[in-house]
Amino acid sequence: MNLTIVITPDDEMLIAQVLEVPGVITQGRNIKQVMENIQDALELYFLDLTNSE
């Protein structure tokens, strides 16, 4: 599965969102941290989705 991640700089942080999965938004101080956080956010999103079925 390919996902589009948009990373936008803020004052002190980077903000990341996944275009194909509304509501999955996170932040980090650098690219490495923001990518780790987006992976965690996606895992939680899909875990919640499977638990609600």
Secondary structure, DSSP 8 states (H G I E B T S, - for coil): ----EEEEE-SSSEEEEETTSTT-EEEESSHHHHHHHHHHHHHHHHHHHHHT-
